[in-house]
Amino acid sequence: MDEPIPVTRAVDYGTAKLMPDVDRSRAWLLTMDGAPQSYVDLDDPTHLEFEYAQRLAHVLDTVAEPGRPLDLLHLGGGALTLPRYVAATRPGSRQRVVEADRGLIALVAEHLPLPEGSGIEVEAADARTALEETPDASADVIIGDVFGGSRVPAHLTSVEYARTAARVLRPDGHYAANLADGAPFGFLRSQVATFAAVFAHVCLIAEAPMLRGRRFGNAVLLASHAAPPVAELTRRAASDAFPARVEYGAELERFAAGTVPVTDARAVRSPEPPGGAFSVG
């Protein structure tokens, strides 16, 4: 069998590269302009290489009883890591993936095809536009994992956006987003305040060193009207290879104290990561 070789292609929003993992025979790393974007093991879709993906998977595992099919809306597709995970762990789930980059969709379909009967549908569209066109109370979970380069687009950070997500979710639904920031956490604090203005419950999952301001990194924000599974999330996050904390309630209120919700008129992108924070060779 021929050894897999890297694939590099110009797509709509940059240069995508698929690199085989030398330690796993059918696993691939997707980068965009040198920044890690997705990791997929075609033989084992439950293997999640990136810590933020593991934390989003903890959310997906705990918001409903194990194995129950869910209706999911994924904003941001990449190599479809989490949709593949859900298809494996919650068979029968209906999943709609919105990815703005048509070239990236084509690259992934060609080299990392989905299994037959996955229940995953991929469409090319802007995430905010697609969300606004989605029917009321039609999703159990919305996953927000959209980055323009290494930054979350401004139009996916506002109160108006959060209200639209709340409209699309069912009453017991959950919104989970992959965000990135570093001290003094102006962006992350604003996102907590923004979603707390719309949802009854908000929590944050991140590594302690990141929350202490020691480095730039990813954090998962979870928002819902129903109480989130904080105890189980805390247990799972603490047992990760790189343990994380769950900030909720009074601790999270202190974190975001003095921060006002962001409107469309004031929204800005997440900050530029420091040089080398997310890049690979």
Secondary structure, DSSP 8 states (H G I E B T S, - for coil): ------EEEEETTEEEEEEE-TTSTTEEEEEETTEEEEEEETT-TT---SHHHHHHHHHHHHSSSTT---EEEEE--TT-HHHHHHHHHSTT-EEEEEES-HHHHHHHHHHS---TT--EEEEES-HHHHHHTS-TT-EEEEEE---BTTB--GGGSSHHHHHHHHHHEEEEEEEEEEEEE-TT-HHHHHHHHHHHTT-SEEEEEE-HHHHTTSS-EEEEEEEESS---HHHHHHHHHTSSS--EEEETHHHHHHTTT-----TTT--------TTSS---
